[in-house]
């Protein structure tokens, strides 16, 4: 069995696309996925599957949620190794001591023509970013709530994605690697 992490975008935010984690876990189990664990309400699921195709798993999970809850969420599935590599490649280790200041945007694919100049023009003092493959790392010591750069990441990169702060990344990794 292979271990995977599913990252949902836009569920349980602002009263829209409500999907309790218990129901989400049941959807995964209904697909025959094993050792399903969820982490916080924003849609992070650790699970095991025989399959090795992250795209096929994401598609099947999306269809199952659409069938059971009548909305089609964006789902990104990463292998445990991909997730582990993303965390290990963090170019801003000093941000780990303030986990709400460090964000990883997991992208659907590597951007083919990212507008880095646009991102640089939106960058506030103290903000730093780096694109490594399919992960956009963003360190914002003052927070991302008002960050113009954070608000325009996907548009400038031309690729959909979903972000997680370092606290969530660390907790998901810990759950995924804990022996059961």
N, C-alpha and C positions, 0 to 999 in steps of 0.2 A: 504494500500500500504506500502511496505517495502522500505527503502532507502538503496542503495548499492553504493559502489565505485568500478569501474573497473580500474585496473592499467595495462597498456599495456607495453610490453617490446620490445624495438628495433624498434619503429616506428619513422620516421622523424629524424633519426640519420645518419649523414654522407651521406646524399643524397639517402638513401635506404629506402624502405618500406614507401614511402611518402603517408601520409594520412592526409589531412587537417582536422582540428577539425570540421569544418562545415559539411564536408562529413561524418565524424565519427558520429556526432550527428544524421545525417539523417539515418545512419545505425541503430542506437539504436531506433529511432522513428519508423523506418520500422518494427522493431520487436515488436512494441506495448509497448515499455518502455516509461515511463512518466517523466516529469520534468527533461529532460536531460540537463546537464550543463557540459562543458568541462573546464579544467584548464591547461593552457600552452600547447605547441605543442608536448610534449613528451608522451601524451596519458593518461590522467587522466579524468575519466568521473564519474560524480555523476548522479544517476538516481533512479527512483522508479519502482517497479514491484510488481505484485501480488505474484509471485513465492517466495519461501524461500530458494531454492536450489542454492547456489552460484556456485556449479560445473556445474549444468545444464545451468545457465545463462552464465557462461564463455564459455562453449561449443557452445551454440547458437550464442553468439556474435562472437566468432572466426570463425565459419562457415559462418556467414553473411558477415564478412569482407573479408574472402577468396573468397566468391562468387562475391562480388562487386569490390574488388581491386586486386584480383589475387595473394595474398600472405597470408599466415596463421600466424597471429601474436600470440605471447604468451599473454594470457589474464588471469589475476588473479582477481577474484571478491570477495570482502569482504562485509559483512554486515556493516552498519554504526556502530553497537555496537562493532564488531570485530576491526574496524579501530579506534574507540574511545578508546577501551581497549589497543590497541597497543601504542597509543600516551600517555595514562595515565600511562603505565607501563615503560616508559622511565627511565632506570637506571642511566642516565647521565644528570640530569636536568641542570647542569652548562653549558652544551653544547648548551642549548636553546638560550643563549644570542648571540651566533655566529652560526646562523642556517645552514650555509654552512659546518660547521665542524661536524655536527651530522647527521647520516644517519640511516634509518631503511630499512633493506632488508626484504621485505615481501616474505615469502617462500610458495611454492605450498603445502607443507606438513611439518610436524615436522620431522627433520632429525632422522633417526633410528640409525645411527652410525657416528655421526659427529667427524671429526678428529681435536679436539680442540688443541692437541699438535702441529699439523701442523700450525694452525692459530697462536698459541703462538710463534712458531719459525719464523714466517713472520712479527710479530708485531714490528713496529718501536717504538722508544722512544716517549712517549706521547700518543700513540694510545691505546685505550681501547675498549673492545667488551664484549658483553654478549648475549647469546642465550636464549630467553624465548619463548618456544613453537614454533610458526611458524614465529617469528620475530627475526632477527639478528640485534642487536643495535651496531652501530660502531661510536665511537667518535674519530675524527682525527683532532686535532687542527691545524695541518700543511697542511690539505687538503688530498684528496684521489687520486689526479691525478697520483701520483707516488707510491702510497701505494701498496706494494706487498700483504699485507693482503687483501685489498679490491679487488684486481685482482683475488684472489684465494678463495673467500668466497664460491661460489657455489661448486667448486671442493672439497673443504675440508668438506663441509656439506653434499655433495651428493644429493642436492636438488636444483631444479631451483627456481629462485626468481627474484624479481625486486626491485631496491633500489630507495628511495626518500629521499631528504634531509629534515631537520626539517622545513625549510621555506615552502616547498611543502606540507608536512604533515599538518602543521598548516593551510595553505590556503585551502586545500581540506576539512579539518574538519570544517573550518569556513563556507565554501560554503554549505556543506552538512547539517549543523545544522541551517542555516539561514532560517527564515520563509519566505515563498513566498506569 
